Amino acid sequence: MRVRPIAFATLVALGVSSLALTQETSSGLSVKREKGSLAFYAGSKLITKYDYTDYTRPILYPMLSPAGARLTRSYPMEKGVPGETSDHPHHKSAWFTHGDVIAEGMPPSKKVKGIEGTDFWADSLTTGKTVCKSAEIKHESRDLIVVETKNEWIDNDGRKVMDETRTIRVHQVAGGYLITVDSDLFGSVTTVVFGDTKEGAFGLRVNDQINGKGGKGKIENAEGKTGEKACWGYPSDWCDYSGPIDGKVAGIAILADPKNPYPTCWHVREYGLMAANPFGRGHSGFPAMKGRTDLVKLEKGHHLKLRYAYFLHDGDAMSGHVADAYRRFVALRGEQ
């Protein structure tokens, strides 16, 4: 498999083994435009679809491991799947949003208890929407797919509060599929403050078979800590959820770029939620942020850039090479 010289040099500098390069699968990547979505494939195998029209925010669904395990819950996109839970219908597979977005000078007419601005996290008559205005395929090769989308964040009064350019890149790496997401939030309308709540931001809901409550799943972070109690509300480079799905072990990790301007704490629950949250402070209840009152602010005319990734793998965090995928994710910063 061809590797660009700059990326390869960076990998060597970071100590990524040659095994991580040679084990990448040989099936080429492709993307197909469907009605309201983009479908990503490795050979004939579906990796995921980016649905940018059907819900209150763009989502990735389904999300499949290299062996075909369905890593995220089907509900509510598909209802009646045997054994699935039906709580938290706003947990739609995988998404990026936040639970309290405060647009200065634009108070919402529909106030929600405990929320100063607009709730983009939940789904109700009082929540906001992230509306995709365009989705362009910028690059397509057997090694890399790049999609650029333009979004508008619309409050519960129908007013735009900010713009976003979201760039999605799909790679095949040792052990699985790496889906990087660069979010460039732009204060095009007014200054925006991200409220102090645990309900954010770059998240997913795992297949019920691998949750830590009713299923047989395991939560694990980059420090090797396991379980909700040890991982919830603490910073870490990544967090992973894995376990047996239809008899075969598979998992999904969220990776946080160390150059993000704010540390990422993990809103991860045994019932199956896992979300990377750079906005929660003391009020959120995160133990690592106790006493913190400083809020993330996006000034009018300025940009806030965040970079995360999903890693879809077979096996658990160790056998699925999550740590190697994280190093590769860091090395690929600034790619095409």
C-alpha positions as CSV (number, residue, x, y, z in Angstrom):
1,M,0.0,0.0,0.0
2,R,1.4,3.4,-1.0
3,V,2.1,5.7,1.9
4,R,2.9,9.4,1.3
5,P,6.5,10.2,2.2
6,I,5.7,13.0,4.7
7,A,3.2,10.8,6.6
8,F,5.6,7.9,6.7
9,A,8.5,10.1,8.0
10,T,6.1,11.3,10.8
11,L,5.1,7.7,11.6
12,V,8.8,6.7,12.0
13,A,9.5,9.7,14.2
14,L,6.6,8.6,16.5
15,G,7.8,5.0,16.6
16,V,4.9,3.4,14.8
17,S,5.9,0.0,13.9
18,S,6.2,-1.2,10.3
19,L,3.8,-3.9,11.2
20,A,1.1,-1.2,11.6
21,L,1.7,-0.2,8.0
22,T,1.9,-3.7,6.4
23,Q,-1.1,-5.0,8.2
24,E,-3.4,-2.5,6.6
25,T,-6.1,-4.2,4.5
26,S,-5.6,-4.3,0.7
27,S,-9.3,-3.6,-0.2
28,G,-9.5,-0.1,-1.6
29,L,-11.7,2.6,-0.2
30,S,-14.6,4.2,-2.0
31,V,-17.5,6.5,-1.4
32,K,-21.0,6.4,-2.9
33,R,-23.5,9.3,-2.8
34,E,-27.0,8.2,-1.8
35,K,-30.1,10.1,-1.1
36,G,-29.2,12.4,1.8
37,S,-26.1,10.4,2.8
38,L,-22.6,9.3,1.8
39,A,-21.7,5.6,2.1
40,F,-18.1,4.6,2.7
41,Y,-16.8,1.2,1.6
42,A,-13.7,-0.9,1.9
43,G,-13.9,-3.1,-1.1
44,S,-17.5,-4.4,-1.1
45,K,-17.8,-4.0,2.7
46,L,-19.8,-1.1,4.1
47,I,-17.9,0.9,6.8
48,T,-20.5,3.5,7.6
49,K,-22.9,6.0,6.1
50,Y,-22.9,9.7,6.9
51,D,-26.6,10.7,7.0
52,Y,-26.8,14.5,6.8
53,T,-30.5,15.0,6.1
54,D,-32.8,12.8,8.1
55,Y,-32.3,13.9,11.7
56,T,-31.8,17.0,13.8
57,R,-28.0,16.6,13.3
58,P,-25.8,14.6,10.9
59,I,-25.0,11.1,12.2
60,L,-22.8,8.1,11.2
61,Y,-25.0,5.0,10.9
62,P,-24.5,2.1,10.8
63,M,-20.9,1.7,12.0
64,L,-19.3,-1.7,11.2
65,S,-16.1,-3.4,12.2
66,P,-13.9,-5.0,9.6
67,A,-15.6,-8.4,10.3
68,G,-19.0,-6.8,9.9
69,A,-20.0,-6.4,13.6
70,R,-22.6,-3.6,14.1
71,L,-20.8,-1.4,16.7
72,T,-23.6,1.1,17.4
73,R,-27.2,0.7,18.5
74,S,-29.8,0.5,15.7
75,Y,-32.5,2.3,17.7
76,P,-34.2,4.7,16.9
77,M,-33.1,4.6,13.2
78,E,-34.4,1.0,13.1
79,K,-37.0,0.0,15.7
80,G,-37.9,-3.5,17.0
81,V,-34.5,-5.0,16.9
82,P,-34.6,-8.0,19.3
83,G,-33.0,-7.3,22.6
84,E,-32.4,-3.6,22.0
85,T,-33.1,-0.8,24.5
86,S,-35.2,2.2,23.5
87,D,-34.1,4.8,26.0
88,H,-32.5,8.1,25.0
89,P,-33.8,8.3,21.4
90,H,-31.5,11.3,20.8
91,H,-28.5,8.9,21.1
92,K,-28.5,8.2,17.3
93,S,-25.4,6.0,16.6
94,A,-22.6,8.6,16.4
95,W,-22.8,12.4,16.4
96,F,-21.2,15.8,17.3
97,T,-23.2,18.4,19.2
98,H,-23.5,20.1,22.6
99,G,-26.2,20.4,25.3
100,D,-26.0,24.2,26.0
101,V,-25.0,26.6,23.2
102,I,-25.3,30.2,24.4
103,A,-25.5,32.8,21.6
104,E,-24.8,36.2,23.1
105,G,-27.5,38.8,22.5
106,M,-29.9,36.0,21.2
107,P,-31.7,34.7,24.2
108,P,-34.1,31.8,23.3
109,S,-37.8,32.4,23.5
110,K,-38.3,28.8,24.7
111,K,-36.4,28.5,28.0
112,V,-35.5,25.0,29.3
113,K,-34.7,24.4,32.9
114,G,-31.0,24.2,33.6
115,I,-30.0,25.4,30.1
116,E,-29.1,29.0,29.5
117,G,-28.9,28.9,25.7
118,T,-30.1,26.2,23.2
119,D,-29.9,22.5,23.8
120,F,-28.5,20.8,20.7
121,W,-28.0,17.5,22.4
122,A,-31.6,16.3,23.0
123,D,-34.4,15.9,20.5
124,S,-37.6,17.9,21.4
125,L,-39.6,21.0,20.4
126,T,-37.1,23.1,22.4
127,T,-33.9,21.8,20.9
128,G,-31.7,23.2,18.2
129,K,-30.7,21.6,14.9
130,T,-27.5,21.3,13.0
131,V,-28.4,21.7,9.3
132,C,-26.1,20.4,6.6
133,K,-26.0,22.9,3.7
134,S,-23.6,21.0,1.5
135,A,-21.5,17.8,1.4
136,E,-18.7,17.5,-1.1
137,I,-16.4,14.6,-1.9
138,K,-13.0,16.4,-2.0
139,H,-10.7,13.4,-2.5
140,E,-11.3,9.7,-3.3
141,S,-8.5,7.1,-3.6
142,R,-8.0,3.5,-2.4
143,D,-6.1,4.9,0.6
144,L,-8.2,7.9,1.6
145,I,-11.6,9.4,1.3
146,V,-12.1,13.1,2.2
147,V,-15.6,14.7,2.5
148,E,-16.2,18.4,3.4
149,T,-19.5,19.5,4.8
150,K,-20.9,22.9,5.6
151,N,-23.3,23.1,8.5
152,E,-25.4,25.8,10.2
153,W,-26.3,25.5,13.9
154,I,-29.9,26.7,14.2
155,D,-31.4,27.6,17.6
156,N,-34.9,26.6,18.7
157,D,-36.3,29.9,17.3
158,G,-35.0,29.1,13.8
159,R,-32.0,31.5,13.9
160,K,-28.5,30.6,12.9
161,V,-26.0,31.0,15.7
162,M,-22.8,29.8,14.1
163,D,-21.4,28.1,11.0
164,E,-19.3,24.9,10.9
165,T,-17.0,23.3,8.3
166,R,-16.8,19.6,9.1
167,T,-14.2,17.5,7.3
168,I,-14.4,13.7,7.5
169,R,-11.5,11.5,6.4
170,V,-11.7,7.7,6.2
171,H,-8.6,5.5,6.4
172,Q,-7.8,1.8,6.7
173,V,-5.2,1.2,9.4
174,A,-3.9,-1.8,11.3
175,G,-6.8,-3.5,13.0
176,G,-9.7,-1.4,11.6
177,Y,-11.1,1.7,10.1
178,L,-10.1,5.2,11.2
179,I,-12.7,8.0,10.7
180,T,-11.2,11.4,11.6
181,V,-13.5,14.4,12.0
182,D,-12.2,18.0,11.9
183,S,-14.8,20.5,13.1
184,D,-14.1,24.2,12.4
185,L,-16.7,26.2,14.3
186,F,-17.0,29.8,13.1
187,G,-18.6,32.6,15.1
188,S,-20.2,34.1,12.0
189,V,-23.2,35.6,13.8
190,T,-22.3,36.4,17.4
191,T,-20.1,35.3,20.2
192,V,-21.0,31.8,21.3
193,V,-20.4,30.3,24.8
194,F,-20.5,26.5,25.3
195,G,-22.3,25.9,28.6
196,D,-21.0,23.8,31.4
197,T,-22.8,20.5,31.0
198,K,-21.9,16.9,30.7
199,E,-24.2,16.5,27.7
200,G,-21.6,16.8,25.0
201,A,-20.1,16.5,22.5
202,F,-18.4,14.0,20.1
203,G,-20.4,10.9,21.0
204,L,-21.8,7.5,20.2
205,R,-24.2,4.9,21.6
206,V,-22.8,1.3,21.4
207,N,-24.5,-1.9,20.4
208,D,-26.4,-3.1,23.5
209,Q,-24.5,-6.4,23.3
210,I,-21.4,-4.6,24.5
211,N,-22.7,-2.1,27.0
212,G,-21.4,-2.4,30.5
213,K,-24.8,-2.7,32.2
214,G,-26.9,-5.4,30.5
215,G,-24.3,-6.5,28.0
216,K,-20.8,-7.9,28.3
217,G,-18.8,-4.9,27.3
218,K,-15.8,-3.2,28.7
219,I,-14.9,0.5,28.9
220,E,-11.2,1.2,28.8
221,N,-9.2,4.4,28.4
222,A,-5.6,5.2,27.3
223,E,-4.3,4.9,30.9
224,G,-5.6,1.3,31.1
225,K,-8.4,2.3,33.5
226,T,-11.6,0.3,33.1
227,G,-15.2,0.8,33.9
228,E,-17.5,3.9,34.2
229,K,-16.3,4.9,37.7
230,A,-12.6,5.0,36.7
231,C,-13.2,6.7,33.3
232,W,-16.1,9.1,33.7
233,G,-15.2,12.7,33.9
234,Y,-11.5,12.3,33.6
235,P,-9.2,13.4,30.7
236,S,-7.6,10.8,28.5
237,D,-6.3,10.5,24.9
238,W,-8.9,7.9,24.0
239,C,-11.7,5.8,25.3
240,D,-12.8,2.4,24.0
241,Y,-15.9,0.2,24.3
242,S,-15.6,-3.4,23.3
243,G,-17.1,-6.8,23.8
244,P,-18.7,-9.8,22.1
245,I,-21.2,-9.0,19.3
246,D,-23.0,-12.0,17.9
247,G,-20.2,-14.2,19.3
248,K,-17.2,-12.2,18.1
249,V,-15.3,-9.5,20.0
250,A,-15.3,-6.1,18.4
251,G,-15.2,-2.5,19.6
252,I,-15.2,1.2,18.9
253,A,-13.0,3.9,20.3
254,I,-13.1,7.7,20.2
255,L,-9.7,9.4,19.9
256,A,-9.0,13.0,21.0
257,D,-6.3,15.1,19.3
258,P,-3.7,16.2,21.9
259,K,-3.5,19.6,20.1
260,N,-7.2,20.4,20.7
261,P,-7.3,23.7,22.5
262,Y,-9.2,22.2,25.5
263,P,-8.7,18.9,27.4
264,T,-11.2,16.2,26.7
265,C,-13.1,14.5,29.6
266,W,-15.2,11.5,29.0
267,H,-18.9,11.3,29.5
268,V,-19.0,7.5,29.3
269,R,-21.7,5.4,30.9
270,E,-22.2,1.6,31.5
271,Y,-25.5,1.7,29.7
272,G,-23.7,2.4,26.4
273,L,-23.1,6.1,26.0
274,M,-19.5,7.3,25.2
275,A,-18.8,11.0,24.5
276,A,-15.7,13.1,24.3
277,N,-16.5,16.4,26.0
278,P,-14.1,19.4,25.9
279,F,-16.7,21.8,27.3
280,G,-17.7,20.4,30.7
281,R,-16.4,22.2,33.8
282,G,-17.2,22.0,37.5
283,H,-21.0,22.2,37.1
284,S,-20.9,19.1,34.8
285,G,-19.8,17.0,37.7
286,F,-16.6,15.8,36.0
287,P,-14.2,15.0,38.9
288,A,-11.2,16.3,36.9
289,M,-12.9,19.7,36.5
290,K,-14.0,20.3,40.1
291,G,-14.0,24.0,40.9
292,R,-13.5,25.1,37.3
293,T,-15.8,27.8,36.1
294,D,-14.0,29.0,32.9
295,L,-16.2,28.4,29.9
296,V,-15.2,27.8,26.3
297,K,-16.0,30.9,24.3
298,L,-16.0,31.4,20.5
299,E,-15.7,35.1,19.8
300,K,-17.6,36.6,16.9
301,G,-15.4,36.4,13.8
302,H,-13.1,33.7,15.3
303,H,-12.7,30.0,14.8
304,L,-12.7,27.1,17.2
305,K,-11.1,24.0,15.7
306,L,-11.6,20.5,17.2
307,R,-10.3,17.2,16.0
308,Y,-11.5,13.7,17.0
309,A,-11.8,10.3,15.4
310,Y,-13.7,7.1,15.6
311,F,-11.7,3.8,15.4
312,L,-13.8,0.8,14.4
313,H,-12.0,-2.4,15.2
314,D,-12.3,-6.2,15.8
315,G,-11.1,-7.5,19.1
316,D,-10.7,-5.5,22.4
317,A,-8.7,-2.4,22.9
318,M,-5.4,-4.3,23.0
319,S,-5.9,-6.9,20.3
320,G,-7.7,-4.2,18.2
321,H,-4.5,-2.0,18.2
322,V,-6.3,1.1,19.6
323,A,-3.1,2.6,20.9
324,D,-1.4,2.1,17.5
325,A,-4.5,3.7,15.8
326,Y,-4.2,6.7,18.2
327,R,-0.5,7.2,17.2
328,R,-1.5,7.0,13.5
329,F,-4.3,9.5,14.1
330,V,-1.8,11.9,15.6
331,A,0.6,11.4,12.8
332,L,-2.0,12.1,10.2
333,R,-2.8,15.5,11.5
334,G,-2.7,18.0,8.6
335,E,-3.1,15.4,5.9
336,Q,-4.9,16.2,2.6
